[in-house]
Amino acid sequence: MKGQEVVLTDMLACRERRVNIQNEYIQRYHCPVISFCMNIPGPIKTNEQIKKAFLSGKEALFAVLQKENIPILTQTEFDEKTGNEIILTVDYPADKIKELTTELEENHPFGRLFDMDVIGTDGEKLSRGVYRKCLICGCQAQECARSRKHTVAEMQAKIEEMLSQQY
């Protein structure tokens, strides 16, 4: 996979920034937060194909929010070597938002690569109603990740295959 490599400290700083923004928005607006980034294993988190997939997901997310008349109170977006990311504050029940984002993750052509977290007003991330499927074998993704059933190279090859079929 081509792109600029990141190191652990880059990812930790990115996560810390994300959590700080999420907490700030929850405290300020007392509404749920959507945090959308891509789920890309390995040291390369973005490139032109991944960015196109992210933008496709962003368009789909905004279309769903508009269709459901869900007000967006804040919007912060990042385009960095750690990946593309958007953080939204929305005035809508967190559990309903989670249903909508899970549907996108399950049905969009790149949905398996989407990481759409919904954080409730209590600061807790909502869980999905269904487990995520592994990109490679279709089993429960958490189990494959925990057991390291597939290598990063295998997962990257599968992601490149998915992206190249669309672009």
PADO-242877 format. One record per residue (C-alpha): x, z, y; residue in three letters. Coordinates in Angstrom, 1 decimal, decimal comma. Layout:
N
c1/c3/c2/residuo
X/Z/Y/Ala
...
END
This chain:
167
c1/c3/c2/residuo
0,0/0,0/0,0/Met
1,4/-1,0/3,4/Lys
1,3/1,2/6,5/Gly
3,1/4,0/8,2/Gln
3,8/7,0/6,0/Glu
2,8/10,5/7,0/Val
4,2/13,8/5,8/Val
2,5/17,1/5,0/Leu
3,1/18,6/8,4/Thr
1,3/15,6/10,0/Asp
-1,7/16,1/7,8/Met
-1,7/19,9/8,3/Leu
-1,6/19,4/12,1/Ala
-4,5/16,9/11,9/Cys
-6,6/19,3/9,8/Arg
-5,9/22,1/12,2/Glu
-6,9/20,0/15,2/Arg
-10,1/18,9/13,4/Arg
-11,2/22,4/12,5/Val
-10,5/23,6/16,1/Asn
-12,7/20,8/17,5/Ile
-15,4/21,4/15,0/Gln
-15,5/25,2/15,8/Asn
-15,4/24,5/19,6/Glu
-18,4/22,1/19,3/Tyr
-20,4/24,5/17,1/Ile
-19,8/27,4/19,5/Gln
-20,6/25,3/22,6/Arg
-23,7/23,4/21,3/Tyr
-25,0/25,5/18,4/His
-25,6/22,3/16,5/Cys
-24,1/20,8/13,3/Pro
-21,0/18,7/13,3/Val
-20,2/15,5/11,4/Ile
-16,6/14,9/10,6/Ser
-15,9/11,4/9,3/Phe
-12,5/10,2/8,0/Cys
-11,3/8,2/5,1/Met
-10,4/9,6/1,7/Asn
-7,1/7,9/1,0/Ile
-4,6/9,5/-1,4/Pro
-0,9/9,2/-0,9/Gly
1,4/9,1/2,1/Pro
-0,2/6,0/3,8/Ile
-3,5/7,0/5,4/Lys
-4,3/3,9/7,4/Thr
-3,6/0,2/7,8/Asn
-5,7/-2,8/9,0/Glu
-7,9/-2,9/5,9/Gln
-8,5/0,8/5,8/Ile
-9,3/0,7/9,6/Lys
-11,9/-2,1/9,0/Lys
-13,5/-0,1/6,2/Ala
-13,6/3,0/8,5/Phe
-15,2/0,9/11,3/Leu
-17,8/-0,4/8,8/Ser
-18,6/3,2/7,9/Gly
-18,8/4,2/11,5/Lys
-21,3/1,4/12,3/Glu
-23,4/2,4/9,3/Ala
-23,3/6,1/10,3/Leu
-24,4/5,3/13,9/Phe
-27,1/2,9/12,6/Ala
-28,6/5,7/10,4/Val
-28,4/8,2/13,3/Leu
-30,1/5,7/15,6/Gln
-32,8/4,8/13,0/Lys
-33,6/8,5/12,5/Glu
-33,5/9,1/16,3/Asn
-30,8/11,8/15,9/Ile
-29,3/12,7/19,3/Pro
-25,4/12,7/19,4/Ile
-24,3/15,4/21,8/Leu
-20,5/14,8/21,6/Thr
-18,2/12,2/20,1/Gln
-14,5/12,4/19,7/Thr
-12,5/9,7/18,0/Glu
-8,9/9,5/16,7/Phe
-6,9/6,4/15,6/Asp
-3,6/7,8/14,4/Glu
-1,1/7,4/11,6/Lys
-3,0/10,3/9,8/Thr
-6,0/8,0/9,7/Gly
-9,1/7,2/11,7/Asn
-11,5/10,0/12,4/Glu
-14,6/10,6/14,4/Ile
-16,2/14,0/15,1/Ile
-19,8/14,2/16,2/Leu
-22,1/17,0/17,3/Thr
-25,7/16,2/16,5/Val
-29,0/17,9/17,3/Asp
-30,6/17,8/13,9/Tyr
-30,8/20,1/10,8/Pro
-27,5/20,1/8,9/Ala
-29,1/19,8/5,5/Asp
-30,9/16,6/6,5/Lys
-27,7/15,2/8,0/Ile
-25,9/16,0/4,7/Lys
-28,6/14,0/2,8/Glu
-28,0/11,0/5,1/Leu
-24,2/11,1/4,9/Thr
-24,3/11,6/1,1/Thr
-26,5/8,5/0,9/Glu
-24,0/6,5/2,9/Leu
-21,1/7,8/0,7/Glu
-23,0/6,8/-2,4/Glu
-24,4/3,4/-1,3/Asn
-22,1/1,8/1,2/His
-19,6/-0,7/-0,3/Pro
-16,7/1,5/0,9/Phe
-18,7/4,8/0,6/Gly
-16,4/6,1/-2,1/Arg
-13,6/6,1/0,4/Leu
-15,6/7,9/3,1/Phe
-15,2/11,6/3,7/Asp
-18,3/12,6/5,7/Met
-18,3/16,3/6,1/Asp
-21,2/18,1/7,7/Val
-20,5/21,6/9,1/Ile
-23,5/23,8/9,8/Gly
-23,9/26,1/12,8/Thr
-22,5/28,9/10,7/Asp
-19,2/27,0/10,5/Gly
-19,5/26,3/6,8/Glu
-19,2/22,9/5,3/Lys
-22,3/21,8/3,4/Leu
-21,9/20,8/-0,3/Ser
-23,1/17,6/-1,8/Arg
-26,1/17,6/-4,1/Gly
-24,3/15,3/-6,5/Val
-20,7/15,2/-7,6/Tyr
-18,4/12,3/-6,4/Arg
-17,3/9,8/-9,0/Lys
-13,7/9,0/-9,6/Cys
-12,6/5,7/-8,2/Leu
-10,9/4,7/-11,4/Ile
-12,9/6,1/-14,4/Cys
-16,2/7,2/-12,9/Gly
-15,9/10,8/-14,1/Cys
-16,2/13,7/-11,8/Gln
-13,6/13,1/-9,1/Ala
-12,7/16,8/-8,6/Gln
-11,9/17,1/-12,3/Glu
-9,6/14,0/-12,2/Cys
-7,9/15,2/-9,1/Ala
-7,4/18,7/-10,5/Arg
-5,9/17,5/-13,8/Ser
-4,0/14,7/-12,0/Arg
-5,5/12,2/-14,5/Lys
-4,5/9,2/-12,4/His
-1,4/8,6/-10,4/Thr
-1,4/8,0/-6,6/Val
-0,2/4,5/-7,3/Ala
-3,2/3,8/-9,6/Glu
-5,6/5,1/-7,0/Met
-3,9/3,1/-4,2/Gln
-4,1/-0,1/-6,3/Ala
-7,8/0,5/-6,9/Lys
-8,4/1,1/-3,1/Ile
-6,5/-2,1/-2,2/Glu
-8,6/-4,0/-4,8/Glu
-11,8/-2,6/-3,3/Met
-10,7/-3,4/0,3/Leu
-9,5/-6,9/-0,6/Ser
-12,8/-7,8/-2,2/Gln
-14,5/-7,2/1,1/Gln
-12,0/-8,7/3,5/Tyr
END
